[in-house]
Amino acid sequence: MYHLHYWPTIQGRGEFVRLALEAAGAPYIDIARGDEPAGQGMAAMAHYLEDDSVARPPFACPFLVDGKLVISQTAAILLYLGPRLGAGRQERGRPVVDASAATDDCRCGGRGA
Ligand SMILES: N[C@@H](CCC(=O)N[C@@H](CS)C(=O)NCC(=O)O)C(=O)O
């Protein structure tokens, strides 16, 4: 089960990751949109960004948690997910994933880091 962490009220960069997960029908939880009593919500996202116990905190959201692995940077997340969601196993699907990552780079470039 993938855990996507992104601001709950905007589409933003998180939407690139959501679209990839949704298109593949992959199991994931949109953590910050979840309920705090269930260990989700903004507090769960803030844990990764602010808690000193996290050895390698992500740069910013979106970030993806896959088991013990925490991956930040939208393009890196998409390049990580591509082969795992099936697109990378089909030669024709790979450019779509790569293009999505590159599109985020162009669309959002210069505003983030
Ligand atoms: N280069 C990063 C940029 C991440 C970024 O700037 N995220 C914004 C929202 S789209 C954010 O959460 N900014 C808050 C911050 O940097 O503290 C990426 O592609 O994921």
The ligand as a MOL file (V3000), in Angstrom:
LIG
                    3D

  0  0  0     0  0            999 V3000
M  V30 BEGIN CTAB
M  V30 COUNTS 20 19 0 0 0
M  V30 BEGIN ATOM
M  V30 1 N 10.7280 20.1450 -6.6390 0
M  V30 2 C 9.7250 19.6940 -5.7150 0
M  V30 3 C 8.9240 20.8950 -5.2440 0
M  V30 4 C 8.0760 20.5690 -4.0520 0
M  V30 5 C 7.2740 21.7810 -3.6330 0
M  V30 6 O 7.6810 22.9340 -3.8320 0
M  V30 7 N 6.1090 21.4960 -3.0430 0
M  V30 8 C 5.2350 22.5720 -2.6050 0
M  V30 9 C 3.7880 22.2720 -2.9570 0
M  V30 10 S 3.5800 21.9880 -4.6750 0
M  V30 11 C 5.3390 22.6860 -1.1140 0
M  V30 12 O 4.8470 21.8510 -0.3870 0
M  V30 13 N 6.0100 23.7370 -0.6540 0
M  V30 14 C 6.1370 23.9760 0.7510 0
M  V30 15 C 7.5720 24.0680 1.1670 0
M  V30 16 O 8.4680 23.9920 0.3100 0
M  V30 17 O 7.7900 24.2100 2.3780 0
M  V30 18 C 8.8480 18.6450 -6.4080 0
M  V30 19 O 8.8530 18.5820 -7.6290 0
M  V30 20 O 8.1720 17.8720 -5.7220 0
M  V30 END ATOM
M  V30 BEGIN BOND
M  V30 1 1 1 2
M  V30 2 1 2 3
M  V30 3 1 2 18
M  V30 4 1 3 4
M  V30 5 1 4 5
M  V30 6 2 5 6
M  V30 7 1 5 7
M  V30 8 1 7 8
M  V30 9 1 8 9
M  V30 10 1 8 11
M  V30 11 1 9 10
M  V30 12 2 11 12
M  V30 13 1 11 13
M  V30 14 1 13 14
M  V30 15 1 14 15
M  V30 16 2 15 16
M  V30 17 1 15 17
M  V30 18 2 18 19
M  V30 19 1 18 20
M  V30 END BOND
M  V30 END CTAB
M  END
